[in-house]
Amino acid sequence: MSFPRYSTYRDSRHNWLGDVPEHWDLRRLGYYFGERREKVSDRDYQPLSVTKDGIVPQLETAAKTDDGDNRKKVCKGDFVINTRSDRKGSAGLSDLDGSVSLISTVLKPKESVHGTFIHHLLRSVPFQEEFYRFGKGIVADLWSTNYAAMSGITLAMPPHREQVAIAAFLNRETAKIDALIAEQQRLIELLHEKRQAVISHAVTKGLNPDVPMKESGVEWLGEVPAHWSNYRLKALFSLRHGYAFDGSQFSDEGEYALMTPGNFVETGGFRRKDPEKYYVGLDVSREFILQGGEMLIAMTEQAPGLVGTALIVPEGEKYLHNQRLGLVARLKSEELGASFLYWLLNSPLLKAKIGVSAVGQKVRHTSPQKILDNEVCLPPVCEQKGIAQYLAEHDEGCDKLVEKVNDSIRLLCERRSALISAAVTGQIDVRGLVPEAEAA
């Protein structure tokens, strides 16, 4: 949908604004806002977090200090922005009274300013880029912008009634886009749930719905095909060692991929995304090099659901692993289906069973013995290969669908951002697109 433009414009003489509607005022930010500098305690004022979604009650994941008495007061209707460049986009109008970290700047709007319009304007990409351009710091990619610099930024402000109309338009249009984004995100969740369900069924029931079944004798498995056989994992694997790289020096040179928890969480293995490659020229102990065909099974839960996650190194490749991630093992027999065991170990059912054994408060963990003592049920090798091939093809199909949905989400987010930027800088005229009652 295309939107009309204003009839006349003038040069703002500021790159981030460009041409602005002729009747909009050009004044520095400090004319419209004062800075709230009052220091308070989080015992008296609810701690708040400044996020990319706006101002919210303090998140559980937020970094906390012991200096809770040294925070900035926030009143309902204030605009708060995180001044650090690595938090770009973390800002918003506060609907709550409370307190925020000293790293944030708290602005008190004057009566001539409509809060919701300001929420959109000061969170827009053009303003955020201009704001952080005035930052100072000694690190190239990390600096802060103080209020003195911020107050000198020139804003193009429409009359109050027009601010209300623009805010109402953006609230309506962004709500539509947000609803579409939520639908797409839900679709990704459904695809993930379907993926997990397909994996769990295939590795415990097989692909033939008509095959005779039997009780496996294993609680987490239930019924399995009658021709499948029971094994304990320790009968299938030769354990090379129980813990991964702990900071020891290396004794080899070459290019390796460094295995980290993020690779587990993001991919569940090497199939979908190659880890970042590092050149190693230090002393390298070969016991910390993963060889092709070896399996690494996570024992520590450095991310939710990580315990039990497994990956197999492709033949002919070598990887480093670190941070005490897990046990390293190789199948005892080449006749066993490594790919099937990969899917079995990454199935939600077996991961949940392994996860039960995890203990600890800060970082839950389990032991090699508790992982390898688990009992599984395997089909004949030829059937293992067929199931693994089926799951690989199904997974690839799911990945392609997820990629398409993510592309749709990216486009919607870009449209949302562009629409806000155009409206708050006067590049489109939305006054006639808002009902009179909303614009009042």
N, C-alpha and C positions, 0 to 999 in steps of 0.2 A: 504494500500500500504506500502511495506517495502522499506527502503532506505539503500544504501550501507554505510559501515563504512570506515574510513581511514585505510590505510595499517599498520601503526605503531603508537603507543601511548606511552606516558610517564606519570609517576605519578606526578600530579601537587602539591601534598602535601597540598592540600586545600580541605576540605570536600565538599564544595559547587561546586567545579569544577570536582573533581575526576580525572580520566585519561583524558588527552587532546592530540590532534594530536601532534606528535613529533616536527613538524616544526613551531608550534604556539609559539609566545613569551609570557613569563610569566613576567609581570611587574605590579607594583602598579598603581592604578587608577590615582594617582597624576602625573604619568609620561605622561599620555595622555590628561589630562585636567588641566586647571587652574580654580580658582574660581573667578567669577565676583561678586564683592562686592559693586559696585557703587550704591549709594543711589539717587533716583530720585523721582519726584512727578508724581502722576497719572494725573495731569493736562497737563503735557508735554509728558508723555509716557502712551499709552493706557493700562488700567488695564486688566490683564489677569487672568484666573483661571487655576489652575493645577488640572486636573481631571483624572479619570481612562481612559478616552478617549483621553488623551493628553492635549496639551496646547491650550486653546480656549479663545476668548474674554470673559471678565468677565461675569459670569452667573448672572441672576437676583436674584437667590436664594443664591448667595454667601454672607457670612458674611462680612459686610463692617464696617470700622472704620472711625473716623473723622481725622485720621492721614494719609491723602493721600499723604503727602510730605515725608513719611518715608517708601519707598518701594525699591525693588531691580530692577535694570535695567536688561532687557532681550533683547538680539539681535537675529535676525533670525539666526538659526543654533545652538543656545545654547541648552543644555539639562537642563531641570528643573525638580527637584524632591521635593515633599513635605516631609519634614523630620519627620513628626509626625507618630507614629506607627498606629494610628487609621485612617490614610489616605493611608494605604499601597496600592501600585499600582497606585497612583496618580503621574504621571510623563510623560515626553515625550520630543521629540525634537520640538522646537518652530519654526513655519513657520512665526512668527510675531515678530516685534519689540514691546516692551511694558514694563510693570512693574508687579511684583508679590509681594505677601506678604513676609515679612521678615522670615516667617516660612519655606520658600522654599530655597533650595540651587541651585544656577545657575552655570552651568559648561560651560567653553569655550573649545571646542575640539581643539586639535592640527591638523595640516594638514594631519598627518598620519592616522587620524581616519575618516572613512566614516560615515556620519551622520545617514543614515537610518539603518545601521548595529548597531550603538550605540543605536538608538531608540529601536530596538528589544532586544538588549542585556541587557540594564539597566532597561527595563520594564519586563524582564523575571522573572518568579517566583523564580528560584534559586538565582538570584542576589538580588531581593527584600528581600528575607528571610535573605540573608547574610548582606545586608545593615542595616536592622532594628535590626539585632543581636547586632550591635555596639552602639545602642541607650542608652541614659541615662535619668533617670527621677525618680521621687519619687512615681509615681503611677504605680502599677504593670502592668496594661494593656495600659499605655499611656506614651510614652517616645519619645525623638527626637534624631536623629543621626546628628552630626555636620560634617562639611567638613573635619576637621582634622582626624576624625575616618574614614570617607568615603574614603579619599585619600589613606589610607593604605590598602584597599581591593585589593587583587591580581586579575587581569584580565588575561584571556588567549586570546590573540589577533592574528588572522590570518593575513597574508600579505594583503595589501590594496586591491589588485585585488580580492582576495578571499572574503574579507568583502563585496565587491560590489556584487559578485555572490550570497553570502548567503542572502544579503538584497533583491536582485531581486527575488530569490526563495521564500523567506518568504512573500514578497509583493504579489506575484502571488498566492501562496497557501492560505494565510490568506484571500485574497479577495474572493476566492472561498468559504471558510468556512463562512465568514461574509455574503455572499449572501444567503447561506443555512439558516443561523441563522435568517436573515431578513425575509425569506420566512416563517419560522416557527413562528416568532413573528407576522407576518401579519395574519397567520392562527388563532392564538389566538385572535387577534382583530376581525376577522370575526366571530369566535365562540361567542365572547362576544356580537357583534352586533346582531347575530341571537338570542342569549338568550334574549336580551332586546326586540327584535321584537316579539318573541313568548310570552313573559310575557305581553307586552302591548296589543297584539291582544286578548289573552285569557281573560284578566280581563275586557276588554271593549266590546268585540264582542262575547265571549263564544267560545265553541268548535264545535257547529253545524253550518256549513256554509249555511244550507237551512232554518234556522229559520227566521220568519218574523221580520223585523227591524222597528224601529221608531226613530224619532228625540228625543234625550234625553233632549233637552233644556239647556244643559250644553256645553259651547263652546269647552272646551278641550276634551270632550267625543265624540261629533258628534252623529252618529247613534249608537243605542244599540238594543239588542233583545227586541221585543215588550213586553215580559212578565217580564222584569226587572223593578225594582222600584227605584225611586230617594230618597236619604237621604242626610242630612248633617252629616258630621262626628261627630259633637257634639251631635247628636241624638243617636249615636251608642256607645259612650264612656262615662264612668264616669271618670272625671279628678281627680286624687289623688293629684297631685301638679304640678306646672308648671316648676319648676327648679330642677335640680339634685344636687348632693352632692357639697357643696361649702366650704368644709373644716371643717364642724362641727364634734364634737366628736361622737363616736359610743357607743352603749350600749348593745352590744351582742357579743358573742364569737362564733368562729367556722371558717370553711373554706368557703371562698367565691371566686367567680371570679370577678375581678375588671373590670368594663366596661370602655373602653377608646375609643377615636375617631378612633384609628387604627383598633379596632375590627369592627367598622362600615365599614370602608373603605375596609378592607381586606375581610370581609365575608358577610356584609349586614345582619347578624343575627347569631344565635347560631347553625344553621344547619350544617355548614361546618367545623367549627373549634372551639374548646372550648377555651375560654379566659384563660389566666394564672391564677392559683388559689393562693390566699393569705390567710394566717391564721390571723384572726383579734382577738386581745385580749384587745383592747381599749374599751372605752365607745362608743357604736354604736347607733345612732338614727335610729329607725326602719323605719322612713320615707324615708331613703336613701337605703333601701334594696328592690330590685326588687323581687317580688314574682312570682311563677309559674302562667302563664296565663296572666301576665301583659305585656303591650306594652310600649316600650320606643321609642319616635319619636324625631329625632334630630332637634334642633332649631338653632344651631350655625354651621357655615360653617368653621370649623377648618381644613377642607380639601376640595378640589373641589368637588362639588356635594353632600356634606354631608347633607345639609338641606332637611328635609323630609324623610331621610332614617329611616326605622323602623325595630324593631326586637321584637320578642315575647319570653319571658322566658318560657322554657319548664316546664310543670307541675311537681311539686315535687322538683324544684330547686330554689336556692336563689342566687342573685347577688348584688354586690355593684355597684353603678354608680357614676360618678364624673364629674368634670370640666364643670358644667352647660351645659350638653349635650342637654337635651331636656325635653319634658313633659312625665309624666308617667300616663298611663290610663289603665282602664280595661273595657272590653265590658260589656254593661248594661245587655245583655241577653245571657245566655249560648247557646241559639239556633242559635246565629250568628256564622258564620264561621271565627274563628280567623285566620286560615291559609290562607283563601282567602283574608282577609283584609291585611295580611302581604304582600302577592304578589301585591295586589292593591296599597298599600302605597309605595312599592319599585319599582313600574312600572315607566319607564322614563317619561310617560305623566303626572302622578300626581306629581311626584317629581319636574318636571319642573314648574308645576302650583304653587306648594308651594314655590319653589325657587324665583318666581317673587316677592313675598312679602318680601324677605330678604333685609335688609338695612345695611349700615355700610361700612366703608372703610377698616379698618384693619381686622376685623372679621365680616363677614356678618351674620345677625341673624334675626329671625322672632319671633312671639309670639304664645302662645297656641291658642289664639282666631283666629288668621289668618290661622292657620293650620286647626282648627276644623270647621271653617266656610265654608270650601270647600265642594262642593256638589259632591256626587258619585252616581253610579247606581249599584244596587246589584241584582243578580239572586236569586231564591229561595235557601234555605239552602242546600238542597240535591245537587243542581247544583254547589253551591259554593264548596262543598267538592270534587266533581268530578274534577272541574277545578284545585283546589289546589293540588290534587293528581297527575293530569297530569303534572302540572308545576314542582312539586317536582321530579317526575321521569325524566322529560326532563332535569331539572337542574343537576341532578345526572349524567346523561349521558354526559352532557357538561363538568362537572367537570372531569370526567374520561378521556375525550378526551384532555382537557387542560393539565391534569397531564401527559399524554403520550407525548404531544408536548413539555412540559417543560423538560421532561426526555431527549428528543432528543436534545433540546437546550443545556442542561447541558453536554451531551456527546460531542457535537460539540465544546463547549467552552473548555472542558478538552483536546480534540484532538488539538485544536488550541494552547493552552498553552504548551502542551507536545511537539508539533512540533517546536515551537519557542525555547524552552529550549534545545531541542536536537541539533538544528542547530547552535545556538550561543555558545554552549559549545563544539562543535566538536564531538558529539556522532553520527552524521550522516554526510556523505560526499555528498554535493549537487552540487559540481562543475560541474559534467557532466550532471546535470539536468536543466541547465540554458543555453539558446541560447547564442552564443558568443557575439552577439551585446548587450545583457542585462548585461553580465558580464564585459564588457569593462569599 
